[in-house]
Amino acid sequence: MTVEKETFIVNPIIRTEVPGPASREFLARQERNESSARTYPRNLPIAVRRGVGSFLEDVDGNVFIDFLAGAGVLSLGHGHPELVRVVAEQLGEYVHGLDFPTPTKDTFTRRQLDMLPPPMRDRMKIHFCGPTGANGVEAAIKLATPATGRGHVVAFHGAFHGSTAGAMAVSGNRYPKESVANGMPGVHFFPYPYCGRCPLGLEPASCDTNCATYLERVLTDEKSGMARPAAVLIELVQGEGGGIPATPEFVRRLREVTARLEIPLIVDEVQTGCGRTGTWFAFERFGIEPDIVVASKALSGIGLPVSMIVYDRTMDRWAAGAHIGTFRGNQLAFAAGIAALDLIERDAVLDNVLAREAQLSARLDELSEASAWVREVRGMGLLWAVELADPLTGAPASELARAVQLGALRRGLIVELGGRGDAVVRMLPPLNVTAEVVDSAVDILRDALLAAEVAAEREEAACSSASARSVTATGTS
Ligand SMILES: Cc1ncc(COP(=O)(O)O)c(C=O)c1O
């Protein structure tokens, strides 16, 4: 049964068990026919019929609040009617543009440059990449190496930059690298400045931006063993790494030292860009200007694939064809992206991001008060994270996080997991999400958390009384 659009207002509608009978059939066929590398439906076991705004409907007619939003892609929600109209018009005009100039692409390019802060927009150029974030990251690295004549790259613990060979090489996840031979060499990992779990093993109180000092010393020490790199690549808020914003002081010092040593600074804004943090790019909130920006996910506003790097024109030492790809000229994405910018301005969407940021910060803090398992609530703009840990040992509460995710789904809310041990509940709502939907989502998350916590504690109590019984039975009390 399909729910009428008008009913997609504030609250989810759960009509069946989740997964429902129809979803189960799709999931079973998917398991048989698709690879075991599939991810989202393993933890969020539904088959999707359609999306409307901040909501998703599954094939059983259940309607969920969608705080995954295509992994941060759907900045204006599912199927924004004004974007759908623009895309439909463009579809009949011209779709696949390689890298020919077109009026649509020309406008998109100018509008994107205009979104940069005034001193920066005049010195930057754009290159359109293959249509994924990972391809943009690869392009950024390939731009920096000939521009500097250097070969090495600095990346950070906990980073995620994508799944292709080069992007994986600069990402923190060890597991996918371990089974892939001949990864990209020359990547140096440095600690990411997260004082809640000091990468240098120090107490937070003793931190005097040690991560910045360490990085600066290695880059400047003639005996550090590391050649000057072609670039430093950073996410200003680590997304998949667990929604961790870098400390402003670290970012300021990173910019200062890289500029002083003439090392291009690449910010990966695939997830943080296009308004996600309340400014068009996150680097604006940190008060810096990078040399290369990678953007992708939300550029079209409606989920059409497009990826680009924006970079200082002095770095353009590329020969023709240095970074090519068949799908670099998606006119549908460009047309939607122009309309998305119009809507973001017209509807003051970035103001909404900041207002919802304040709301989420306050409402999610209630979870910390309600549950000892909430280790930390953190975020920026509409990129939020609730990290769960065992209150006694501090260990990542991975199982609890999975139970919260499934419990939330069964109550009508879709959230993502990430971070160490996948113990961080992540939220990436559409940027135009309403205050009412945010309230409804946090209520559901709170219920799911408290229910999962009770179940976990009951299980723990059952385990300890079973082991006490077995100890008594063997007479070793
Ligand atoms: C910060 C960041 N960079 C790069 C990527 C890779 O993007 P894609 O999956 O489109 O290759 C992602 C994906 O989540 C990301 O979050």
The ligand as a Tripos MOL2 file, in Angstrom:
@<TRIPOS>MOLECULE
LIG
   16    16     1     0     0
SMALL
NO_CHARGES

@<TRIPOS>ATOM
      1 C1         34.7420   12.5570    3.3120 C.3       1 LIG1
      2 C2         34.4910   11.5870    2.1980 C.ar      1 LIG1
      3 N1         35.3260   11.5500    1.1640 N.ar      1 LIG1
      4 C3         35.1480   10.7090    0.1320 C.ar      1 LIG1
      5 C4         34.0810    9.8350    0.1330 C.ar      1 LIG1
      6 C5         33.9050    8.8860   -1.0160 C.3       1 LIG1
      7 O1         32.8300    9.2540   -1.7970 O.3       1 LIG1
      8 P1         32.2190    8.1970   -2.8470 P.3       1 LIG1
      9 O2         31.5830    7.1180   -2.0280 O.co2     1 LIG1
     10 O3         31.2430    8.9840   -3.6460 O.co2     1 LIG1
     11 O4         33.3540    7.6940   -3.6420 O.co2     1 LIG1
     12 C6         33.1750    9.8410    1.1920 C.ar      1 LIG1
     13 C7         32.0270    8.9130    1.2150 C.2       1 LIG1
     14 O5         31.3350    8.7400    2.1880 O.2       1 LIG1
     15 C8         33.3920   10.7300    2.2570 C.ar      1 LIG1
     16 O6         32.5690   10.7720    3.3170 O.3       1 LIG1
@<TRIPOS>BOND
     1     1     2 1
     2     2     3 ar
     3     2    15 ar
     4     3     4 ar
     5     4     5 ar
     6     5     6 1
     7     5    12 ar
     8     6     7 1
     9     7     8 1
    10     8     9 2
    11     8    10 1
    12     8    11 1
    13    12    13 1
    14    12    15 ar
    15    13    14 2
    16    15    16 1
@<TRIPOS>SUBSTRUCTURE
     1 LIG1         1 GROUP 0 **** ****
